Amino acid sequence: MLEIPPATRNNRIVPAGRPSSYTPEIADAICECLVNGESLRRICDRDGMPHPSTLCRWLEGNPAFREQYARARELQADILAAETLSIADTTEEGVIIKIDKDATSLPSGAT
């Protein structure tokens, strides 16, 4: 699991809680988690991570973070698309999927 660095202020560790001040370390951790496939909700639920509304303020007020975040989302989408294609291309022996005229998948044996 990703190690989240403790927040510090004036060389002192800040008590646990949701950070309201942007730090490059937290931004890096958020983007790394996104690339690794975690949802933003799950990331923000972690101890030491900002509330989603705080993250939105960071995105609005910090162009460098906005670009880093956008790149992380692009990578996340690329990885998820590749995984989706891999799953779609993988067949399981003995599994038959029928598609009816409305393009609805029917279980094996259904008519």
Protein Blocks (a to p, Z undefined) as FASTA:
>chain_A
ZZdddddeehiacdedddfbdcfklmmmmmmmmmnopafklmmmpghiacfklmmmmmmm
mmklmmmmmmmmmmmmmmmmmmmmmmmmpccehiacdddfkopacdehiZZ
